[in-house]
């Protein structure tokens, strides 16, 4: 569970730092007529993208693990055990939930499940692709390329999209939600 706690702590620290740095931008965009509520959806998408990049790519820079592995057999958990599965795969699901939520919130044209899930799939596949070739080139080491990561990341994005649909259905008539998903992009 140490890895999950580390991701949560990093995420909270990042959100506080971004919020402080975003204050001048908030006031400038507010003068242009973009409500702070709508800006929350923008900042949520930016934060989720940064956390994904940090956790999957930049974290390699501070990793002391020098191994590089490739797993193309889905759900081959017999070797790692249930505890290791929970520690390694649950964070992948959690990492992509905000991304699956904020993509349709920010982009009206991506509110179709197929478009949102295509973006989620291409993002997670691109990350695993880069991890594989960066590991082979010895540019970065310590990361595994794993089909399970693609599957669990995709699942997280799907959960995020379902949460967006649920919020959209429950809050569609509220002023907050109308401002949050204002059809600008």
C-alpha positions as a Markdown table, in Angstrom:
| # | Residue | x | y | z |
|---|---|---|---|---|
| 1 | Unk | 0.0 | 0.0 | 0.0 |
| 2 | Unk | 3.0 | 2.3 | 0.3 |
| 3 | Unk | 2.9 | 3.0 | -3.5 |
| 4 | Unk | -0.7 | 4.0 | -3.4 |
| 5 | Unk | -0.1 | 6.3 | -0.4 |
| 6 | Unk | 2.8 | 7.9 | -2.3 |
| 7 | Unk | 0.7 | 8.6 | -5.3 |
| 8 | Unk | -2.1 | 10.1 | -3.2 |
| 9 | Unk | 0.4 | 12.3 | -1.3 |
| 10 | Unk | 2.1 | 13.4 | -4.6 |
| 11 | Unk | -1.3 | 14.1 | -6.0 |
| 12 | Unk | -2.4 | 16.3 | -3.1 |
| 13 | Unk | 0.9 | 18.2 | -3.1 |
| 14 | Unk | 0.5 | 18.8 | -6.8 |
| 15 | Unk | -3.1 | 20.0 | -6.5 |
| 16 | Unk | -2.1 | 22.5 | -3.8 |
| 17 | Unk | 0.9 | 23.8 | -5.8 |
| 18 | Unk | -1.1 | 24.1 | -9.0 |
| 19 | Unk | -4.0 | 25.8 | -7.2 |
| 20 | Unk | -1.6 | 28.5 | -5.8 |
| 21 | Unk | 0.1 | 29.0 | -9.1 |
| 22 | Unk | -3.3 | 29.1 | -10.9 |
| 23 | Unk | -4.7 | 32.0 | -8.9 |
| 24 | Unk | -3.4 | 34.8 | -11.2 |
| 25 | Unk | -4.7 | 32.9 | -14.2 |
| 26 | Unk | -8.1 | 32.5 | -12.5 |
| 27 | Unk | -8.5 | 36.2 | -12.0 |
| 28 | Unk | -7.4 | 37.0 | -15.6 |
| 29 | Unk | -9.8 | 34.5 | -17.1 |
| 30 | Unk | -12.6 | 35.6 | -14.8 |
| 31 | Unk | -12.1 | 39.1 | -16.3 |
| 32 | Unk | -12.6 | 37.5 | -19.8 |
| 33 | Unk | -15.9 | 36.1 | -18.7 |
| 34 | Unk | -14.8 | 32.4 | -18.1 |
| 35 | Unk | -16.4 | 31.4 | -14.8 |
| 36 | Unk | -14.2 | 29.9 | -12.0 |
| 37 | Unk | -16.5 | 26.9 | -12.1 |
| 38 | Unk | -15.6 | 26.2 | -15.8 |
| 39 | Unk | -12.0 | 26.8 | -15.0 |
| 40 | Unk | -12.2 | 23.9 | -12.5 |
| 41 | Unk | -12.8 | 21.5 | -15.4 |
| 42 | Unk | -9.8 | 22.9 | -17.2 |
| 43 | Unk | -7.5 | 22.6 | -14.2 |
| 44 | Unk | -8.9 | 19.1 | -13.5 |
| 45 | Unk | -7.9 | 17.9 | -17.0 |
| 46 | Unk | -4.5 | 19.5 | -16.8 |
| 47 | Unk | -3.8 | 18.0 | -13.3 |
| 48 | Unk | -5.0 | 14.6 | -14.4 |
| 49 | Unk | -2.7 | 14.7 | -17.5 |
| 50 | Unk | 0.3 | 15.8 | -15.3 |
| 51 | Unk | -0.3 | 13.1 | -12.8 |
| 52 | Unk | -0.5 | 10.5 | -15.5 |
| 53 | Unk | 2.7 | 11.7 | -17.1 |
| 54 | Unk | 4.5 | 12.0 | -13.7 |
| 55 | Unk | 3.4 | 8.6 | -12.5 |
| 56 | Unk | 4.1 | 6.7 | -15.7 |
| 57 | Unk | 7.0 | 8.5 | -17.3 |
| 58 | Unk | 8.7 | 11.0 | -15.0 |
| 59 | Unk | 8.7 | 8.7 | -12.0 |
| 60 | Unk | 11.3 | 6.7 | -13.9 |
| 61 | Unk | 13.8 | 9.5 | -13.4 |
| 62 | Unk | 13.7 | 9.0 | -9.6 |
| 63 | Unk | 13.3 | 5.2 | -9.6 |
| 64 | Unk | 16.3 | 3.2 | -8.4 |
| 65 | Unk | 15.1 | 0.1 | -10.1 |
| 66 | Unk | 17.2 | -0.8 | -13.1 |
| 67 | Unk | 15.1 | -3.6 | -14.5 |
| 68 | Unk | 13.0 | -3.5 | -17.7 |
| 69 | Unk | 10.3 | -6.0 | -18.3 |
| 70 | Unk | 7.6 | -6.7 | -21.0 |
| 71 | Unk | 4.4 | -8.6 | -20.2 |
| 72 | Unk | 2.1 | -9.3 | -23.1 |
| 73 | Unk | 0.0 | -12.0 | -21.4 |
| 74 | Unk | -3.1 | -10.4 | -19.9 |
| 75 | Unk | -3.9 | -11.0 | -16.2 |
| 76 | Unk | -0.9 | -13.3 | -15.5 |
| 77 | Unk | -1.1 | -12.7 | -11.8 |
| 78 | Unk | 0.0 | -16.1 | -10.7 |
| 79 | Unk | 3.6 | -14.9 | -10.4 |
| 80 | Unk | 2.9 | -11.7 | -8.6 |
| 81 | Unk | 0.2 | -12.6 | -6.0 |
| 82 | Unk | -2.9 | -10.7 | -4.9 |
| 83 | Unk | -1.1 | -8.2 | -2.7 |
| 84 | Unk | 1.3 | -7.1 | -5.5 |
| 85 | Unk | -1.6 | -7.0 | -7.9 |
| 86 | Unk | -3.5 | -4.6 | -5.6 |
| 87 | Unk | -0.4 | -2.4 | -5.1 |
| 88 | Unk | 0.4 | -2.2 | -8.8 |
| 89 | Unk | -2.9 | -2.3 | -10.6 |
| 90 | Unk | -5.4 | -0.4 | -8.4 |
| 91 | Unk | -3.3 | 2.8 | -8.7 |
| 92 | Unk | -3.5 | 2.4 | -12.5 |
| 93 | Unk | -7.3 | 2.4 | -12.3 |
| 94 | Unk | -7.4 | 5.3 | -9.9 |
| 95 | Unk | -4.9 | 7.3 | -12.0 |
| 96 | Unk | -7.2 | 7.3 | -15.1 |
| 97 | Unk | -10.5 | 8.0 | -13.5 |
| 98 | Unk | -10.1 | 11.8 | -13.5 |
| 99 | Unk | -8.9 | 11.7 | -17.1 |
| 100 | Unk | -12.0 | 9.8 | -18.2 |
| 101 | Unk | -14.1 | 12.3 | -16.3 |
| 102 | Unk | -12.5 | 15.5 | -17.4 |
| 103 | Unk | -12.1 | 14.8 | -21.1 |
| 104 | Unk | -15.8 | 14.9 | -21.8 |
| 105 | Unk | -16.3 | 17.7 | -19.2 |
| 106 | Unk | -13.9 | 20.0 | -21.1 |
| 107 | Unk | -14.5 | 18.9 | -24.7 |
| 108 | Unk | -18.2 | 18.8 | -25.8 |
| 109 | Unk | -17.2 | 16.9 | -29.0 |
| 110 | Unk | -15.7 | 14.1 | -26.8 |
| 111 | Unk | -18.9 | 13.3 | -24.8 |
| 112 | Unk | -19.5 | 10.3 | -27.0 |
| 113 | Unk | -18.2 | 7.1 | -25.2 |
| 114 | Unk | -16.4 | 5.9 | -28.2 |
| 115 | Unk | -14.5 | 9.2 | -28.7 |
| 116 | Unk | -13.6 | 9.5 | -25.0 |
| 117 | Unk | -12.5 | 5.9 | -24.7 |
| 118 | Unk | -10.4 | 6.2 | -27.9 |
| 119 | Unk | -8.5 | 9.1 | -26.3 |
| 120 | Unk | -8.1 | 7.0 | -23.1 |
| 121 | Unk | -6.9 | 4.0 | -25.1 |
| 122 | Unk | -4.5 | 6.0 | -27.3 |
| 123 | Unk | -3.1 | 7.7 | -24.2 |
| 124 | Unk | -2.5 | 4.5 | -22.2 |
| 125 | Unk | -1.2 | 2.6 | -25.3 |
| 126 | Unk | 1.2 | 5.5 | -26.1 |
| 127 | Unk | 2.5 | 5.5 | -22.6 |
| 128 | Unk | 3.2 | 1.8 | -22.6 |
| 129 | Unk | 4.7 | 2.1 | -26.1 |
| 130 | Unk | 7.1 | 4.8 | -24.9 |
| 131 | Unk | 8.0 | 3.0 | -21.7 |
| 132 | Unk | 9.0 | -0.1 | -23.8 |
| 133 | Unk | 11.2 | 1.7 | -26.2 |
| 134 | Unk | 12.7 | 4.0 | -23.6 |
| 135 | Unk | 13.5 | 1.0 | -21.5 |
| 136 | Unk | 15.1 | -0.8 | -24.5 |
| 137 | Unk | 17.2 | 2.2 | -25.4 |
| 138 | Unk | 18.4 | 2.3 | -21.7 |
| 139 | Unk | 17.2 | 6.0 | -21.7 |
| 140 | Unk | 15.1 | 5.2 | -18.7 |
| 141 | Unk | 15.0 | 2.0 | -16.7 |
| 142 | Unk | 12.9 | 0.7 | -13.9 |
| 143 | Unk | 9.5 | 0.6 | -15.7 |
| 144 | Unk | 7.6 | -2.4 | -16.9 |
| 145 | Unk | 5.6 | -2.5 | -20.2 |
| 146 | Unk | 2.5 | -4.4 | -19.3 |
| 147 | Unk | -0.7 | -5.2 | -21.1 |
| 148 | Unk | -2.4 | -5.2 | -17.8 |
| 149 | Unk | -1.5 | -1.6 | -17.4 |
| 150 | Unk | -3.3 | -0.8 | -20.7 |
| 151 | Unk | -6.4 | -2.7 | -19.5 |
| 152 | Unk | -6.5 | -1.2 | -16.0 |
| 153 | Unk | -5.8 | 2.3 | -17.3 |
| 154 | Unk | -8.6 | 1.9 | -19.8 |
| 155 | Unk | -10.9 | 0.6 | -17.0 |
| 156 | Unk | -10.1 | 3.6 | -15.0 |
| 157 | Unk | -10.9 | 5.9 | -17.9 |
| 158 | Unk | -14.2 | 4.0 | -18.4 |
| 159 | Unk | -15.1 | 4.5 | -14.7 |
| 160 | Unk | -14.3 | 8.2 | -15.0 |
| 161 | Unk | -16.6 | 8.5 | -18.1 |
| 162 | Unk | -19.4 | 6.6 | -16.3 |
| 163 | Unk | -19.0 | 9.0 | -13.4 |
| 164 | Unk | -19.2 | 11.9 | -15.8 |
| 165 | Unk | -22.5 | 10.5 | -17.2 |
| 166 | Unk | -23.9 | 10.0 | -13.7 |
| 167 | Unk | -23.0 | 13.6 | -12.7 |
| 168 | Unk | -24.4 | 14.9 | -15.9 |
| 169 | Unk | -27.7 | 13.1 | -15.3 |
| 170 | Unk | -27.9 | 14.1 | -11.7 |
| 171 | Unk | -26.8 | 17.7 | -12.0 |
| 172 | Unk | -27.7 | 18.7 | -15.5 |
| 173 | Unk | -30.3 | 21.3 | -14.4 |
| 174 | Unk | -28.0 | 23.0 | -11.8 |
| 175 | Unk | -26.2 | 26.2 | -12.5 |
| 176 | Unk | -23.0 | 24.7 | -11.2 |
| 177 | Unk | -23.0 | 21.9 | -13.7 |
| 178 | Unk | -24.0 | 24.0 | -16.6 |
| 179 | Unk | -21.0 | 26.3 | -15.9 |
| 180 | Unk | -18.7 | 23.3 | -15.3 |
| 181 | Unk | -19.4 | 21.8 | -18.7 |
| 182 | Unk | -20.2 | 25.0 | -20.6 |
| 183 | Unk | -20.1 | 24.2 | -24.3 |
| 184 | Unk | -17.1 | 26.3 | -25.2 |
| 185 | Unk | -14.7 | 23.7 | -26.7 |
